[in-house]
Amino acid sequence: MRLVKLLRDPVTIALVAGGLVVFGILAMNWPVQLGDYDRWGFRIGCGTGFASSYDQATLADQQPPTPPQPQGGYADRCESAVVWRRTWASTVIVLGGGALVLLLGRDRRPVEADRIVDE
Protein backbone atom coordinates (compact mmCIF):
# COMPACT_ATOMS: atom_id res chain seq x y z
CA MET A 1 0.00 0.00 0.00
CA ARG A 2 2.82 2.43 0.83
CA LEU A 3 4.68 1.49 -2.33
CA VAL A 4 1.65 2.37 -4.42
CA LYS A 5 1.41 5.75 -2.67
CA LEU A 6 5.12 6.32 -3.19
CA LEU A 7 4.85 5.49 -6.90
CA ARG A 8 1.96 7.95 -7.21
CA ASP A 9 3.79 10.72 -5.38
CA PRO A 10 4.60 13.50 -7.87
CA VAL A 11 7.77 14.48 -6.03
CA THR A 12 9.13 10.93 -6.24
CA ILE A 13 8.25 10.69 -9.92
CA ALA A 14 9.90 14.06 -10.60
CA LEU A 15 13.08 13.07 -8.74
CA VAL A 16 13.39 9.75 -10.59
CA ALA A 17 12.60 11.33 -13.97
CA GLY A 18 15.04 14.19 -13.35
CA GLY A 19 17.68 11.68 -12.30
CA LEU A 20 17.19 9.80 -15.57
CA VAL A 21 17.63 12.98 -17.59
CA VAL A 22 20.79 13.96 -15.68
CA PHE A 23 22.21 10.43 -15.97
CA GLY A 24 21.56 10.36 -19.72
CA ILE A 25 23.26 13.73 -20.25
CA LEU A 26 26.27 12.65 -18.18
CA ALA A 27 26.46 9.38 -20.12
CA MET A 28 26.55 11.33 -23.38
CA ASN A 29 29.47 13.35 -22.00
CA TRP A 30 31.55 10.36 -20.79
CA PRO A 31 34.38 9.34 -23.11
CA VAL A 32 33.74 6.41 -25.42
CA GLN A 33 36.74 4.08 -25.64
CA LEU A 34 37.44 0.73 -27.18
CA GLY A 35 38.91 -2.06 -25.10
CA ASP A 36 41.94 -2.16 -27.41
CA TYR A 37 45.20 -0.24 -27.21
CA ASP A 38 47.16 1.46 -29.96
CA ARG A 39 50.80 0.60 -30.57
CA TRP A 40 51.93 3.19 -28.00
CA GLY A 41 49.86 1.60 -25.24
CA PHE A 42 46.98 4.07 -25.06
CA ARG A 43 43.34 2.99 -25.12
CA ILE A 44 41.71 3.90 -28.40
CA GLY A 45 39.36 6.81 -27.75
CA CYS A 46 36.34 7.57 -29.90
CA GLY A 47 35.19 10.90 -28.47
CA THR A 48 31.91 11.28 -26.57
CA GLY A 49 28.26 10.86 -27.35
CA PHE A 50 28.07 14.55 -28.18
CA ALA A 51 31.16 14.76 -30.41
CA SER A 52 32.84 11.76 -31.99
CA SER A 53 36.53 11.72 -32.89
CA TYR A 54 37.97 8.82 -34.85
CA ASP A 55 41.47 10.27 -35.31
CA GLN A 56 43.22 7.85 -32.96
CA ALA A 57 41.28 4.89 -34.36
CA THR A 58 42.14 5.86 -37.94
CA LEU A 59 45.80 6.21 -37.02
CA ALA A 60 45.74 2.81 -35.30
CA ASP A 61 44.21 1.30 -38.44
CA GLN A 62 47.03 2.73 -40.59
CA GLN A 63 49.80 1.25 -38.43
CA PRO A 64 50.97 -2.29 -39.13
CA PRO A 65 49.40 -4.74 -36.68
CA THR A 66 51.49 -5.95 -33.77
CA PRO A 67 51.68 -9.70 -33.10
CA PRO A 68 49.59 -9.77 -29.90
CA GLN A 69 46.77 -7.76 -31.51
CA PRO A 70 46.40 -8.50 -35.21
CA GLN A 71 42.95 -6.85 -35.30
CA GLY A 72 42.00 -3.82 -37.28
CA GLY A 73 38.89 -1.89 -38.17
CA TYR A 74 39.17 0.37 -35.15
CA ALA A 75 37.44 3.30 -36.88
CA ASP A 76 34.39 1.16 -37.68
CA ARG A 77 34.28 -0.20 -34.14
CA CYS A 78 34.58 3.36 -32.79
CA GLU A 79 31.67 4.49 -34.91
CA SER A 80 29.60 1.57 -33.68
CA ALA A 81 30.50 2.29 -30.04
CA VAL A 82 29.53 5.96 -30.35
CA VAL A 83 26.22 5.08 -32.04
CA TRP A 84 25.48 2.57 -29.28
CA ARG A 85 26.23 5.19 -26.59
CA ARG A 86 24.02 7.75 -28.30
CA THR A 87 21.21 5.21 -28.67
CA TRP A 88 20.92 4.12 -25.07
CA ALA A 89 21.75 7.50 -23.51
CA SER A 90 19.21 9.36 -25.64
CA THR A 91 16.60 6.72 -24.80
CA VAL A 92 17.20 7.33 -21.09
CA ILE A 93 16.93 11.10 -21.62
CA VAL A 94 13.67 10.74 -23.59
CA LEU A 95 12.13 8.44 -20.96
CA GLY A 96 13.00 10.82 -18.13
CA GLY A 97 11.91 13.88 -20.08
CA GLY A 98 8.68 12.20 -21.11
CA ALA A 99 7.89 11.35 -17.50
CA LEU A 100 8.51 14.97 -16.52
CA VAL A 101 6.26 16.25 -19.31
CA LEU A 102 3.50 13.84 -18.29
CA LEU A 103 3.89 14.88 -14.68
CA LEU A 104 3.66 18.57 -15.51
CA GLY A 105 0.67 18.05 -17.79
CA ARG A 106 -1.45 15.94 -15.48
CA ASP A 107 -4.54 17.18 -13.69
CA ARG A 108 -3.77 18.11 -10.09
CA ARG A 109 -7.30 17.79 -8.74
CA PRO A 110 -7.72 14.80 -6.42
CA VAL A 111 -9.62 11.91 -7.91
CA GLU A 112 -12.56 10.48 -5.95
CA ALA A 113 -10.83 7.08 -5.71
CA ASP A 114 -7.75 8.71 -4.13
CA ARG A 115 -9.90 10.35 -1.45
CA ILE A 116 -11.46 7.01 -0.57
CA VAL A 117 -8.04 5.30 -0.29
CA ASP A 118 -6.63 8.09 1.89
CA GLU A 119 -9.50 7.94 4.39
TAVEN-V241157 format. One line per field, one symbol per residue. burial: b if it has 16 or more other ideal C-beta (glycine too) atoms within 10 Angstrom, else e. A space follows every 50 residues. Layout:
# TAVEN-V241157
burial->???
This chain:
# TAVEN-V241157
burial->eeeeeeeeeeeebeeebeebbeebbebbeeebbbeeebeeeeebbbbbbe ebebebbeebbeeeeeeeeeeeebbebbeebbeebbeebeebbeebeebb eeeeeeeeeeeeeeeeeee
